[in-house]
Amino acid sequence: MSEADHLYIITGASRGLGAALTNALLVPGNRLVCVARSRNLELERVATMSGVPVAWHLQDLSQPASAAGWLSSVLESQDQPPASATLILNAGVVEPIGPVSRLQESTLLPHLLTNLATPMIMTGAFLERTEKFDCPRKVLAISSGAARHPIEGWSAYCAGKAGLDMFIRSVNAEYAGTPAPRTVRAVALAPGVVDTGMQDTIRNADFAQVQRFRDLKANQQLASAEETAGRILAYLHRPDFGSTELDDLRNY
Ligand SMILES: NC(=O)c1ccc[n+]([C@@H]2O[C@H](COP(=O)([O-])OP(=O)(O)OC[C@H]3O[C@@H](n4cnc5c(N)ncnc54)[C@H](OP(=O)(O)O)[C@@H]3O)[C@@H](O)[C@H]2O)c1
Protein backbone atom coordinates (compact mmCIF):
# COMPACT_ATOMS: atom_id res chain seq x y z
CA MET A 1 0.00 0.00 0.00
CA SER A 2 1.34 3.44 -0.82
CA GLU A 3 1.15 6.12 1.87
CA ALA A 4 -1.56 7.93 -0.08
CA ASP A 5 -4.04 5.05 0.10
CA HIS A 6 -7.26 5.49 2.02
CA LEU A 7 -8.37 2.25 3.64
CA TYR A 8 -12.09 1.38 3.69
CA ILE A 9 -13.55 -1.70 5.36
CA ILE A 10 -17.11 -2.38 4.17
CA THR A 11 -19.34 -4.99 5.78
CA GLY A 12 -22.21 -6.50 3.82
CA ALA A 13 -20.48 -5.70 0.52
CA SER A 14 -22.09 -8.50 -1.49
CA ARG A 15 -25.50 -6.95 -2.16
CA GLY A 16 -27.71 -3.88 -1.80
CA LEU A 17 -26.28 -0.76 -0.28
CA GLY A 18 -22.94 -2.38 0.62
CA ALA A 19 -22.32 -3.47 -2.98
CA ALA A 20 -23.21 0.04 -4.20
CA LEU A 21 -20.87 1.63 -1.63
CA THR A 22 -18.08 -0.73 -2.68
CA ASN A 23 -18.65 0.10 -6.34
CA ALA A 24 -18.59 3.84 -5.62
CA LEU A 25 -15.36 3.49 -3.64
CA LEU A 26 -13.51 1.94 -6.59
CA VAL A 27 -11.47 5.05 -7.27
CA PRO A 28 -7.69 5.40 -7.42
CA GLY A 29 -6.15 6.16 -4.04
CA ASN A 30 -8.51 3.84 -2.19
CA ARG A 31 -7.87 0.35 -0.87
CA LEU A 32 -10.89 -1.76 0.11
CA VAL A 33 -11.52 -4.68 2.41
CA CYS A 34 -14.96 -6.15 1.73
CA VAL A 35 -16.78 -8.75 3.80
CA ALA A 36 -20.03 -10.72 3.55
CA ARG A 37 -21.08 -14.38 3.58
CA SER A 38 -21.44 -14.62 -0.18
CA ARG A 39 -19.60 -13.46 -3.26
CA ASN A 40 -20.69 -10.97 -5.92
CA LEU A 41 -18.79 -12.09 -9.01
CA GLU A 42 -19.90 -9.14 -11.14
CA LEU A 43 -18.70 -6.65 -8.52
CA GLU A 44 -15.43 -8.57 -8.18
CA ARG A 45 -15.00 -8.30 -11.95
CA VAL A 46 -15.67 -4.53 -11.91
CA ALA A 47 -13.22 -4.13 -9.04
CA THR A 48 -10.50 -6.03 -10.89
CA MET A 49 -11.05 -3.85 -13.97
CA SER A 50 -10.79 -0.69 -11.85
CA GLY A 51 -7.28 -1.56 -10.68
CA VAL A 52 -8.20 -0.55 -7.12
CA PRO A 53 -6.88 -3.08 -4.59
CA VAL A 54 -9.82 -4.95 -3.06
CA ALA A 55 -9.57 -7.86 -0.64
CA TRP A 56 -12.75 -9.94 -0.51
CA HIS A 57 -13.44 -11.95 2.62
CA LEU A 58 -16.22 -14.42 3.37
CA GLN A 59 -17.26 -14.13 7.02
CA ASP A 60 -20.46 -14.78 8.92
CA LEU A 61 -20.92 -11.58 10.90
CA SER A 62 -23.42 -13.22 13.25
CA GLN A 63 -20.29 -14.52 15.02
CA PRO A 64 -18.64 -11.54 16.74
CA ALA A 65 -15.52 -13.28 18.04
CA SER A 66 -14.44 -14.63 14.68
CA ALA A 67 -15.37 -11.34 12.98
CA ALA A 68 -13.14 -9.40 15.37
CA GLY A 69 -10.31 -11.94 15.00
CA TRP A 70 -10.59 -11.71 11.24
CA LEU A 71 -10.57 -7.90 11.24
CA SER A 72 -7.61 -7.76 13.60
CA SER A 73 -5.56 -10.02 11.36
CA VAL A 74 -6.55 -8.04 8.24
CA LEU A 75 -5.39 -4.82 9.88
CA GLU A 76 -2.24 -6.43 11.27
CA SER A 77 -1.32 -7.59 7.79
CA GLN A 78 -1.35 -4.08 6.25
CA ASP A 79 2.34 -3.48 5.67
CA GLN A 80 2.07 0.25 4.93
CA PRO A 81 0.05 2.70 7.04
CA PRO A 82 -2.93 4.22 5.18
CA ALA A 83 -3.61 7.95 4.94
CA SER A 84 -6.96 7.34 6.65
CA ALA A 85 -8.98 4.35 7.83
CA THR A 86 -12.76 4.07 7.64
CA LEU A 87 -14.99 1.28 8.92
CA ILE A 88 -18.42 1.17 7.25
CA LEU A 89 -20.75 -0.98 9.36
CA ASN A 90 -23.37 -1.75 6.73
CA ALA A 91 -24.19 -5.47 7.05
CA GLY A 92 -27.58 -6.00 8.61
CA VAL A 93 -30.71 -8.09 8.67
CA VAL A 94 -34.33 -7.11 9.27
CA GLU A 95 -35.86 -10.44 10.26
CA PRO A 96 -37.37 -11.62 12.58
CA ILE A 97 -40.42 -9.44 11.86
CA GLY A 98 -43.47 -10.13 14.01
CA PRO A 99 -45.10 -9.41 17.35
CA VAL A 100 -43.07 -9.17 20.53
CA SER A 101 -45.04 -12.11 21.93
CA ARG A 102 -43.58 -14.36 19.19
CA LEU A 103 -39.92 -13.42 19.67
CA GLN A 104 -37.78 -16.56 19.74
CA GLU A 105 -34.26 -16.83 21.00
CA SER A 106 -33.26 -18.86 17.92
CA THR A 107 -33.86 -15.93 15.54
CA LEU A 108 -33.53 -12.96 17.91
CA LEU A 109 -30.00 -13.75 19.06
CA PRO A 110 -28.41 -14.10 15.57
CA HIS A 111 -30.19 -10.85 14.61
CA LEU A 112 -28.75 -8.93 17.55
CA LEU A 113 -25.33 -10.49 17.05
CA THR A 114 -25.29 -9.37 13.40
CA ASN A 115 -26.84 -5.92 13.80
CA LEU A 116 -25.37 -4.92 17.16
CA ALA A 117 -22.79 -7.14 18.87
CA THR A 118 -20.54 -7.75 15.85
CA PRO A 119 -20.46 -4.07 14.82
CA MET A 120 -19.48 -3.23 18.42
CA ILE A 121 -16.74 -5.84 18.64
CA MET A 122 -15.47 -5.01 15.15
CA THR A 123 -15.30 -1.32 16.02
CA GLY A 124 -13.23 -2.18 19.09
CA ALA A 125 -10.82 -4.25 16.99
CA PHE A 126 -10.70 -1.50 14.35
CA LEU A 127 -9.85 1.23 16.86
CA GLU A 128 -7.23 -0.87 18.60
CA ARG A 129 -5.50 -2.11 15.46
CA THR A 130 -5.52 1.21 13.57
CA GLU A 131 -3.89 3.10 16.45
CA LYS A 132 -0.45 2.28 15.07
CA PHE A 133 -1.30 3.79 11.67
CA ASP A 134 -1.15 7.36 13.06
CA CYS A 135 -3.98 8.42 10.74
CA PRO A 136 -7.50 9.82 11.10
CA ARG A 137 -10.18 7.18 11.65
CA LYS A 138 -13.90 7.17 10.93
CA VAL A 139 -16.68 4.74 11.81
CA LEU A 140 -19.90 5.00 9.82
CA ALA A 141 -22.74 2.80 11.04
CA ILE A 142 -25.69 2.42 8.69
CA SER A 143 -28.58 2.99 11.05
CA SER A 144 -32.29 3.34 10.33
CA GLY A 145 -35.26 5.56 11.01
CA ALA A 146 -36.47 2.49 12.93
CA ALA A 147 -33.75 3.14 15.52
CA ARG A 148 -35.48 6.39 16.40
CA HIS A 149 -39.20 5.64 15.80
CA PRO A 150 -40.73 2.28 16.71
CA ILE A 151 -42.47 0.24 13.99
CA GLU A 152 -44.96 -2.40 15.13
CA GLY A 153 -43.54 -5.85 14.47
CA TRP A 154 -39.95 -4.65 14.13
CA SER A 155 -38.91 -4.82 17.78
CA ALA A 156 -35.69 -6.74 17.07
CA TYR A 157 -34.60 -4.36 14.32
CA CYS A 158 -35.63 -1.20 16.21
CA ALA A 159 -33.85 -2.31 19.37
CA GLY A 160 -30.70 -3.44 17.59
CA LYS A 161 -30.38 -0.25 15.55
CA ALA A 162 -31.18 1.93 18.59
CA GLY A 163 -28.41 0.07 20.42
CA LEU A 164 -26.06 0.75 17.51
CA ASP A 165 -26.94 4.46 17.67
CA MET A 166 -26.05 4.60 21.36
CA PHE A 167 -22.89 2.60 20.75
CA ILE A 168 -21.75 5.20 18.20
CA ARG A 169 -22.39 7.95 20.73
CA SER A 170 -20.37 5.96 23.28
CA VAL A 171 -17.46 5.66 20.84
CA ASN A 172 -17.45 9.43 20.37
CA ALA A 173 -17.65 9.98 24.13
CA GLU A 174 -14.67 7.71 24.68
CA TYR A 175 -12.51 8.91 21.78
CA ALA A 176 -13.46 12.59 21.47
CA GLY A 177 -10.18 13.68 23.00
CA THR A 178 -7.92 11.52 20.82
CA PRO A 179 -5.31 13.91 19.46
CA ALA A 180 -4.50 14.29 15.77
CA PRO A 181 -3.48 12.52 13.66
CA ARG A 182 -5.30 9.51 15.19
CA THR A 183 -8.65 11.28 15.57
CA VAL A 184 -11.81 9.17 15.74
CA ARG A 185 -15.18 10.36 14.38
CA ALA A 186 -18.24 8.12 14.44
CA VAL A 187 -21.70 8.62 12.96
CA ALA A 188 -24.83 6.47 12.82
CA LEU A 189 -26.55 7.48 9.59
CA ALA A 190 -30.06 6.45 8.51
CA PRO A 191 -30.10 6.10 4.71
CA GLY A 192 -33.84 6.47 3.97
CA VAL A 193 -35.86 3.75 2.26
CA VAL A 194 -33.62 2.10 -0.33
CA ASP A 195 -34.56 -0.34 -3.09
CA THR A 196 -32.63 -3.45 -1.99
CA GLY A 197 -33.29 -7.06 -1.10
CA MET A 198 -34.06 -5.96 2.45
CA GLN A 199 -37.07 -3.96 1.17
CA ASP A 200 -38.20 -7.07 -0.72
CA THR A 201 -38.14 -9.00 2.55
CA ILE A 202 -40.10 -6.21 4.26
CA ARG A 203 -42.81 -6.08 1.56
CA ASN A 204 -43.29 -9.84 1.86
CA ALA A 205 -43.58 -9.79 5.66
CA ASP A 206 -46.71 -9.55 7.79
CA PHE A 207 -46.87 -6.47 10.03
CA ALA A 208 -49.23 -3.53 10.56
CA GLN A 209 -47.52 -0.97 8.32
CA VAL A 210 -46.55 -3.29 5.47
CA GLN A 211 -48.83 -1.53 2.97
CA ARG A 212 -46.84 1.68 3.39
CA PHE A 213 -43.72 -0.12 2.14
CA ARG A 214 -45.63 -1.81 -0.71
CA ASP A 215 -46.98 1.60 -1.77
CA LEU A 216 -43.51 3.17 -1.71
CA LYS A 217 -42.31 0.52 -4.16
CA ALA A 218 -45.44 0.67 -6.33
CA ASN A 219 -45.18 4.47 -6.52
CA GLN A 220 -41.44 4.31 -7.33
CA GLN A 221 -40.59 6.26 -4.18
CA LEU A 222 -37.64 4.13 -3.13
CA ALA A 223 -34.16 5.59 -3.48
CA SER A 224 -31.78 3.48 -5.56
CA ALA A 225 -28.83 1.86 -3.83
CA GLU A 226 -26.46 3.64 -6.24
CA GLU A 227 -27.81 7.13 -5.57
CA THR A 228 -27.89 6.48 -1.82
CA ALA A 229 -24.32 5.20 -1.85
CA GLY A 230 -23.17 8.36 -3.63
CA ARG A 231 -24.91 10.52 -1.04
CA ILE A 232 -23.48 8.48 1.84
CA LEU A 233 -19.94 8.88 0.52
CA ALA A 234 -20.44 12.63 0.03
CA TYR A 235 -21.61 12.72 3.67
CA LEU A 236 -18.60 10.67 4.79
CA HIS A 237 -16.23 13.15 3.15
CA ARG A 238 -17.82 16.27 4.62
CA PRO A 239 -15.30 18.24 6.68
CA ASP A 240 -17.77 18.32 9.59
CA PHE A 241 -18.30 14.54 9.56
CA GLY A 242 -18.93 13.51 13.16
CA SER A 243 -20.43 16.80 14.30
CA THR A 244 -23.92 15.21 14.19
CA GLU A 245 -23.42 11.73 15.58
CA LEU A 246 -26.97 10.47 14.85
CA ASP A 247 -28.05 11.65 11.43
CA ASP A 248 -30.43 10.88 8.56
CA LEU A 249 -29.72 11.33 4.84
CA ARG A 250 -33.30 12.61 4.51
CA ASN A 251 -32.23 15.72 6.45
CA TYR A 252 -30.27 16.88 3.39
N1 LIG B 1 -32.88 -0.90 2.41
C1 LIG B 1 -33.39 0.00 3.23
O1 LIG B 1 -34.46 0.60 2.96
C2 LIG B 1 -32.69 0.34 4.51
C3 LIG B 1 -33.25 1.34 5.31
C4 LIG B 1 -32.62 1.68 6.50
C5 LIG B 1 -31.44 1.02 6.86
N2 LIG B 1 -30.92 0.05 6.07
C6 LIG B 1 -29.69 -0.60 6.51
O2 LIG B 1 -28.75 -0.56 5.45
C7 LIG B 1 -27.85 -1.66 5.58
C8 LIG B 1 -27.77 -2.39 4.24
O3 LIG B 1 -29.06 -2.92 3.96
P1 LIG B 1 -29.54 -3.38 2.52
O4 LIG B 1 -30.87 -2.78 2.32
O5 LIG B 1 -28.46 -3.19 1.54
O6 LIG B 1 -29.74 -4.95 2.81
P2 LIG B 1 -29.51 -6.23 1.91
O7 LIG B 1 -29.75 -5.91 0.48
O8 LIG B 1 -30.34 -7.30 2.55
O9 LIG B 1 -27.95 -6.54 2.10
C9 LIG B 1 -27.49 -6.90 3.37
C10 LIG B 1 -25.99 -7.13 3.32
O10 LIG B 1 -25.57 -7.57 4.64
C11 LIG B 1 -24.86 -8.79 4.51
N3 LIG B 1 -25.10 -9.64 5.67
C12 LIG B 1 -26.28 -9.93 6.27
N4 LIG B 1 -26.10 -10.82 7.25
C13 LIG B 1 -24.77 -11.09 7.28
C14 LIG B 1 -23.96 -11.94 8.06
N5 LIG B 1 -24.47 -12.73 9.03
N6 LIG B 1 -22.64 -11.99 7.81
C15 LIG B 1 -22.09 -11.22 6.82
N7 LIG B 1 -22.81 -10.39 6.05
C16 LIG B 1 -24.13 -10.34 6.28
C17 LIG B 1 -25.41 -9.44 3.24
O11 LIG B 1 -24.43 -10.30 2.67
P3 LIG B 1 -24.53 -11.89 2.63
O12 LIG B 1 -25.95 -12.30 2.62
O13 LIG B 1 -23.76 -12.23 1.38
O14 LIG B 1 -23.81 -12.35 3.86
C18 LIG B 1 -25.61 -8.23 2.34
O15 LIG B 1 -24.41 -7.91 1.68
C19 LIG B 1 -28.40 -2.53 6.71
O16 LIG B 1 -27.69 -2.24 7.89
C20 LIG B 1 -29.83 -2.07 6.85
O17 LIG B 1 -30.34 -2.28 8.14
C21 LIG B 1 -31.52 -0.31 4.90
The ligand as an ORCA input file, in Angstrom:
! r2SCAN-3c Opt
* xyz 0 1
  N     -32.881     -0.897      2.413
  C     -33.390      0.003      3.231
  O     -34.460      0.600      2.964
  C     -32.688      0.335      4.508
  C     -33.249      1.341      5.309
  C     -32.616      1.681      6.501
  C     -31.437      1.025      6.864
  N     -30.923      0.052      6.071
  C     -29.688     -0.595      6.511
  O     -28.755     -0.557      5.448
  C     -27.848     -1.663      5.576
  C     -27.770     -2.387      4.239
  O     -29.059     -2.919      3.963
  P     -29.537     -3.383      2.515
  O     -30.868     -2.781      2.316
  O     -28.461     -3.186      1.540
  O     -29.740     -4.947      2.812
  P     -29.514     -6.232      1.906
  O     -29.748     -5.913      0.479
  O     -30.337     -7.299      2.551
  O     -27.952     -6.541      2.105
  C     -27.486     -6.903      3.372
  C     -25.990     -7.135      3.321
  O     -25.572     -7.565      4.636
  C     -24.865     -8.790      4.514
  N     -25.099     -9.636      5.672
  C     -26.276     -9.934      6.267
  N     -26.096    -10.821      7.252
  C     -24.770    -11.091      7.281
  C     -23.963    -11.945      8.063
  N     -24.471    -12.728      9.032
  N     -22.636    -11.986      7.806
  C     -22.093    -11.220      6.821
  N     -22.810    -10.388      6.054
  C     -24.134    -10.339      6.280
  C     -25.408     -9.436      3.239
  O     -24.431    -10.296      2.675
  P     -24.531    -11.892      2.628
  O     -25.954    -12.297      2.617
  O     -23.765    -12.225      1.382
  O     -23.812    -12.346      3.861
  C     -25.610     -8.227      2.338
  O     -24.407     -7.907      1.684
  C     -28.396     -2.526      6.706
  O     -27.688     -2.238      7.891
  C     -29.831     -2.072      6.850
  O     -30.337     -2.279      8.140
  C     -31.523     -0.307      4.901
*
